[in-house]
Amino acid sequence: MRTVVSIIIASFFLVGLASAQVPSGNVFFGYSYENTNSTTLNLISNRPNLNGWEASLEGKWLPWIGIVADVSGHYGSENFSSSSGTINVTGHEQEYLFGPRVSIPVGKFTPFAEGMVGLAHIHTGGSIPGPSNTSFASALGGGLDYRLLKPIALRAEGDYIHTSFFSAGQNNLRLSFGVVVRF
C-alpha cells in the first residue's frame, strides 16, 4: 500500500510542476459507475456493477495537451447462492492513474481523449473473509466537457480499464459524470 501512496504523491507532484510552468488546467470530481469483470475467489464470473467516485487533476502542458492524475474508488456487493447457503461478497476497488490528455475546445464543448497507466487495488470481503490484491492498471478513454460558466463545466467521461487482479485479466468499463473547475 505504501507503493500506491508514493505513486499518488509523485503524480500530484508532476502535475503540480506541469501546471506551475503553464498556469492552466482543471479539477474534476464526480459520480462514477464501473461495470467490472469479477473472478475473485473463483466463485463468480459475472459482471457486477460498482458505484463510487472519481477525481482528477489536469495541468496543461500545451493549450491542447495536459498531464492528468486520476484517482477513483468503487464499491459494491452481491449475493450468491451455494450449497452451503447465500454468500455475500463485497468489493472495494481503487484506481490510481496518470497520463496524457488531448482536448480541443469547440464553442461550449471540449471533447478529449486520454491514455493512462498506474495501479489498482481491490479488497473483497463479506460473509467470507476476502483477499486483497494490487495490480498494474491501464485506461484508454475520453469524454466531453460542456462549459456552463467560464471556470465551470459539466463532464461526461468513459474509460476502458484493464487490470490483472489475482493473475487474471479484467476488462472494465468506467463511466463518470460530474463538475469541472478550470483554473
C-alpha positions in Angstrom: 0.0 0.0 0.0 3.0 2.3 0.6 3.8 2.0 -3.1 0.3 3.2 -4.1 0.6 6.2 -1.8 4.1 7.0 -3.2 2.7 6.9 -6.8 -0.2 9.2 -5.9 2.2 11.7 -4.3 4.6 11.6 -7.3 1.7 12.0 -9.7 0.4 15.1 -8.0 3.9 16.5 -7.7 4.4 16.0 -11.5 1.1 17.6 -12.3 1.9 20.5 -10.0 5.2 21.0 -11.9 3.4 21.0 -15.2 0.8 23.5 -14.0 3.5 25.7 -12.4 5.1 26.2 -15.9 1.8 26.8 -17.7 -0.8 28.3 -15.3 -3.8 26.5 -16.6 -5.7 23.2 -16.0 -8.7 21.8 -14.3 -10.0 19.8 -11.4 -12.8 17.2 -11.8 -14.9 15.4 -9.2 -18.0 13.3 -9.8 -20.0 10.1 -9.5 -18.5 7.1 -11.2 -20.1 3.8 -12.3 -17.9 0.7 -13.1 -19.0 -2.5 -14.7 -16.4 -5.0 -13.6 -15.1 -8.3 -14.7 -15.1 -10.3 -11.4 -13.2 -13.6 -10.9 -12.4 -13.2 -7.2 -12.1 -16.5 -5.3 -13.3 -18.4 -8.5 -16.8 -18.1 -7.1 -18.2 -15.7 -9.6 -17.6 -15.0 -13.3 -20.2 -12.3 -14.0 -20.0 -8.5 -14.3 -21.1 -6.8 -11.1 -21.8 -3.1 -11.0 -19.9 -0.9 -8.6 -20.7 2.7 -7.7 -18.3 5.3 -6.4 -16.4 8.5 -7.2 -13.7 9.8 -9.5 -11.4 12.8 -9.1 -8.7 14.1 -11.4 -6.3 17.0 -11.6 -5.0 18.1 -15.0 -2.1 20.5 -15.6 -1.9 21.9 -19.2 1.5 21.3 -20.8 0.3 23.0 -24.1 -3.1 24.6 -24.7 -4.4 21.2 -26.1 -2.3 18.7 -24.2 -2.4 18.1 -20.5 -1.0 15.7 -17.9 -3.7 14.0 -15.7 -3.6 12.4 -12.3 -6.8 10.4 -11.8 -8.0 8.7 -8.6 -11.2 6.7 -8.2 -13.0 4.4 -5.7 -15.8 2.0 -6.5 -17.8 -0.1 -4.0 -20.5 -2.8 -4.2 -21.7 -6.2 -3.1 -23.5 -9.2 -4.5 -25.2 -12.2 -3.0 -24.6 -15.7 -4.5 -26.3 -19.0 -3.8 -24.2 -22.0 -2.9 -24.8 -25.4 -1.5 -24.0 -24.0 2.0 -26.4 -21.1 1.7 -26.2 -17.5 0.5 -22.7 -15.9 0.2 -22.4 -12.1 0.3 -19.3 -10.7 -1.4 -18.3 -7.1 -1.1 -15.8 -5.3 -3.2 -13.8 -2.1 -2.9 -11.6 -1.1 -5.9 -9.4 1.9 -6.1 -7.5 3.1 -9.2 -4.5 5.5 -9.3 -3.8 6.5 -12.9 -1.5 9.0 -14.6 -1.1 10.1 -18.2 -1.7 12.5 -21.1 -5.0 14.0 -22.2 -5.6 15.7 -25.5 -8.5 18.2 -25.7 -9.7 20.7 -28.2 -12.4 23.4 -27.3 -15.2 23.8 -29.8 -17.5 26.6 -28.6 -19.0 25.5 -25.3 -17.9 21.9 -25.8 -14.4 20.4 -25.2 -14.0 16.8 -26.3 -11.0 15.0 -25.0 -9.1 11.7 -25.3 -6.8 10.2 -22.7 -4.5 7.3 -22.1 -3.3 6.5 -18.5 -1.3 3.9 -16.6 -0.9 3.2 -12.9 -2.1 0.9 -10.2 -5.4 -0.5 -9.0 -6.1 -2.1 -5.6 -9.0 -4.4 -4.7 -10.2 -5.7 -1.4 -13.0 -8.2 -1.1 -15.0 -9.3 2.0 -18.5 -10.0 3.1 -19.8 -13.2 4.7 -16.5 -14.9 4.0 -13.1 -13.3 4.5 -11.8 -12.0 1.3 -8.4 -11.3 -0.2 -6.9 -8.1 -1.4 -4.6 -7.6 -4.4 -2.8 -4.8 -6.2 -2.3 -4.8 -10.0 -0.9 -2.7 -12.8 -3.8 -0.8 -14.5 -4.2 1.0 -17.8 -7.1 3.1 -19.1 -8.0 4.4 -22.5 -11.0 6.7 -23.0 -12.4 10.1 -23.5 -15.2 12.4 -22.8 -16.9 15.7 -23.3 -17.0 18.9 -21.1 -19.8 21.3 -21.5 -19.0 24.8 -20.3 -21.7 26.4 -18.0 -19.6 29.5 -17.0 -16.1 30.4 -17.9 -14.5 28.4 -15.0 -17.2 25.7 -14.5 -18.2 22.9 -16.8 -20.1 19.6 -16.7 -18.2 16.4 -17.7 -19.3 13.0 -19.1 -16.4 10.5 -19.4 -15.9 6.9 -20.3 -12.8 4.8 -19.9 -11.9 1.2 -20.7 -9.8 0.0 -17.8 -7.6 -3.1 -17.8 -6.4 -4.7 -14.6 -4.8 -8.1 -13.7 -6.0 -8.9 -10.2 -5.1 -12.4 -8.8 -3.2 -13.1 -12.1 -6.4 -13.0 -14.2 -7.1 -10.1 -16.6 -10.1 -7.9 -16.1 -11.6 -5.6 -18.7 -13.9 -2.9 -17.1 -16.0 0.0 -18.3 -16.0 3.1 -16.1 -18.5 5.9 -16.7 -18.2 9.2 -14.8 -20.3 12.3 -14.5 -19.5 15.5 -12.6 -18.3 19.0 -12.3 -15.1 20.5 -13.7 -13.5 23.7 -12.3 -10.9 25.3 -14.6 -8.0 27.4 -13.5 
